[in-house]
Amino acid sequence: MRSLSVVFLALLAGLGMADTAMAAGGADVLQQQCSSCHALTKPADASLDRLWERKGPDLYYAGVKFNREWLEAWLQNPTTIRPGGVMYAKAIKASADKTADTIDTGKLTPHVKLGKADSAAAADALMKLGADLNLVQKGAFKNGSPGPMAKMLFSKLRGCSSCHSAKGGDGGRSGPELGDAGSRLQPDFMVAYINNPQKFDPHIWMPTLGLTDADVQKLTGYLLTLKHTEAQ
């Protein structure tokens, strides 16, 4: 006769609540929970068609992009990062009076929630991805103060706020919200991505702005100050 604990776990599994990490390592969790929507290895297909059809952002360089603590917490309680989804054009619709675009939230798929053990295992596995791809230069961010002009660089001078929000609702919807960038993203990744987004994906729509290193450092320093949990 099976013990009550085994029966209880079986019931949880039937309800989709059992933590698969009890029996699986981080790589298994990624395959079971993430691989159907996210690229976990660098895709051989670098075409625009692949970018258009993907269901979620690429994760093959997650280890040089995200902070592990943020990953583990977010996987347990996913919040909106991309208001328009990974492919904004698929979710956009014109307003009735044709004066503004809105997001058709019915076309967006909620992210799966992982249990505590699965989130820790998945975060550990994700942090191993990308270190061998030479996408990010260690020490690229010089740890300087962003300075008083940094916020203006983001909001007005460099056009960042036309696609990205530094606080939920105050900017564009086509790019990821950045209200928690300081918690979510590694500074060296931010420097690399601002300098050359097409290095990460040749067809990504974020432009290469050709900024001076001083401006890149200021923008990165400013983004590191953004840790507004309400803006995630």
C-alpha positions in Angstrom: 0.0 0.0 0.0 1.4 3.4 -1.0 2.1 5.9 1.7 -0.1 9.0 2.1 2.8 11.2 1.0 3.1 9.3 -2.3 -0.6 9.6 -2.9 -0.5 13.3 -2.1 2.3 13.9 -4.6 0.4 12.0 -7.2 -2.6 14.2 -6.6 -0.5 17.3 -7.0 1.0 16.0 -10.2 -2.5 15.4 -11.5 -3.3 19.0 -10.8 -0.1 20.3 -12.4 1.3 21.4 -9.1 4.1 18.9 -8.5 7.6 20.3 -8.8 9.3 18.4 -11.5 12.7 19.3 -10.1 12.1 16.8 -7.4 13.0 14.2 -10.0 14.7 16.3 -12.7 17.8 18.4 -13.0 17.9 22.0 -14.4 18.6 20.9 -18.0 15.6 18.6 -17.8 13.4 21.4 -16.5 14.5 23.6 -19.4 13.7 20.9 -21.9 10.3 20.1 -20.4 9.1 23.7 -19.6 11.1 26.1 -21.9 12.3 24.5 -25.1 9.0 24.6 -26.9 9.0 28.5 -26.9 12.6 29.5 -26.4 15.9 28.7 -28.2 18.2 27.2 -25.7 21.1 26.7 -28.2 22.1 29.2 -30.9 19.7 28.6 -33.8 21.3 27.5 -37.1 18.5 29.4 -38.8 19.2 33.2 -38.5 16.5 34.2 -40.9 13.8 36.8 -40.5 11.2 34.1 -40.8 12.5 32.4 -37.6 12.4 35.7 -35.7 8.8 36.2 -36.9 7.7 32.8 -35.9 9.4 32.3 -32.5 7.1 32.1 -29.5 9.4 33.5 -26.9 12.8 35.4 -26.7 16.0 33.4 -27.2 17.6 32.1 -24.1 20.8 30.6 -25.5 22.8 33.5 -24.0 20.7 33.8 -20.8 23.8 33.3 -18.6 25.4 36.5 -19.8 22.2 38.4 -19.9 20.2 37.9 -16.7 20.9 38.0 -13.0 20.4 34.7 -11.4 18.4 36.0 -8.4 16.0 37.7 -10.6 15.6 34.7 -12.8 14.7 32.4 -9.9 12.1 34.8 -8.5 10.6 35.7 -11.9 10.1 32.1 -12.9 8.0 31.5 -9.8 5.9 34.6 -10.4 6.2 35.7 -14.1 5.2 39.3 -14.7 4.9 41.3 -18.0 8.2 42.3 -19.6 7.0 42.7 -23.2 3.6 44.4 -23.2 3.1 43.4 -26.9 4.6 40.0 -26.6 7.8 38.8 -28.3 6.4 39.8 -31.7 4.7 43.2 -31.2 3.2 43.3 -34.7 1.2 40.2 -34.1 -0.6 41.6 -31.1 -1.2 45.2 -32.2 -4.6 46.5 -33.2 -5.8 49.9 -34.2 -8.2 51.7 -31.9 -11.8 52.2 -33.0 -11.2 55.9 -33.8 -7.9 55.1 -35.5 -6.0 57.5 -33.3 -3.9 55.0 -31.3 -2.7 51.5 -31.3 -3.6 49.1 -28.6 -2.5 45.6 -27.6 -4.9 42.6 -28.1 -4.1 40.8 -24.9 -6.1 37.8 -26.1 -3.2 37.0 -28.4 -0.7 36.9 -25.6 0.1 33.6 -23.9 0.7 33.8 -20.1 4.1 32.4 -19.1 4.1 29.2 -17.2 4.8 29.4 -13.4 7.5 27.1 -12.0 7.7 25.8 -8.4 10.5 26.9 -6.1 12.8 23.9 -6.7 12.2 23.9 -10.5 12.9 27.7 -10.6 16.2 27.3 -8.8 17.2 24.4 -11.0 16.2 26.2 -14.2 18.0 29.4 -13.1 21.2 27.4 -12.5 20.9 25.8 -15.9 20.2 29.1 -17.6 23.2 30.8 -16.1 25.4 28.3 -17.9 24.2 29.4 -21.3 26.1 31.8 -23.5 29.5 32.1 -21.8 31.3 30.4 -24.7 29.7 32.6 -27.5 31.9 35.7 -27.0 28.8 38.0 -27.1 29.6 40.0 -24.0 32.9 41.4 -22.9 33.5 41.0 -19.2 34.2 44.4 -17.6 32.7 46.4 -20.4 30.7 48.5 -17.9 33.1 50.8 -16.1 30.9 51.2 -12.9 30.8 54.9 -13.3 28.0 57.2 -12.1 25.3 57.7 -14.8 25.4 61.5 -14.3 22.5 64.0 -14.5 22.1 63.7 -18.3 21.6 59.9 -18.3 17.8 59.9 -17.8 17.4 62.5 -20.6 19.5 60.3 -22.9 17.0 57.6 -22.4 13.8 59.6 -22.4 14.5 62.3 -25.0 17.9 62.4 -26.7 18.3 58.8 -27.9 14.7 57.8 -28.4 14.8 54.8 -26.1 11.5 55.7 -24.5 9.7 55.4 -27.8 10.0 51.6 -27.6 10.9 51.0 -23.9 9.2 52.1 -20.7 11.4 52.9 -17.7 8.2 52.8 -15.6 5.2 50.8 -16.5 2.9 52.7 -18.9 5.1 55.8 -19.6 6.8 54.6 -22.8 6.5 52.5 -25.9 5.1 49.0 -26.0 7.1 47.4 -28.8 10.2 46.7 -26.7 10.7 45.1 -23.2 9.8 47.3 -20.3 13.0 48.4 -18.4 11.6 49.4 -15.1 13.4 46.5 -13.4 16.5 46.5 -15.7 18.8 47.0 -12.8 17.5 43.8 -11.1 17.1 41.8 -14.3 20.0 42.5 -16.6 23.8 42.2 -16.2 25.6 45.6 -16.9 28.1 44.1 -19.3 25.2 42.6 -21.4 23.5 46.0 -21.5 26.7 47.6 -22.9 27.1 44.9 -25.5 23.4 45.0 -26.5 23.2 48.8 -26.7 26.3 48.9 -28.8 25.2 46.2 -31.3 21.8 44.5 -30.9 22.3 42.7 -34.3 25.2 40.8 -32.8 22.6 38.9 -30.8 20.1 38.7 -33.6 20.8 40.0 -37.1 17.2 40.9 -37.8 16.2 42.4 -34.4 14.4 45.7 -34.9 16.3 47.6 -32.3 18.6 50.0 -34.2 22.3 50.2 -33.8 22.6 53.8 -32.6 26.3 54.4 -33.0 26.6 56.0 -29.5 29.9 57.0 -28.0 31.2 54.8 -25.3 30.5 57.7 -22.8 26.8 57.7 -23.7 26.6 53.9 -23.6 28.1 54.0 -20.1 25.7 56.7 -19.0 22.7 54.8 -20.4 23.8 51.5 -18.7 24.4 53.3 -15.4 20.9 54.8 -15.6 19.3 51.4 -16.4 21.1 49.9 -13.4 19.2 52.4 -11.2 15.8 51.1 -12.4 14.6 48.5 -10.0 10.9 49.3 -9.8 9.1 46.1 -9.1 5.8 47.7 -10.0 7.0 48.2 -13.5 7.9 44.6 -14.3 
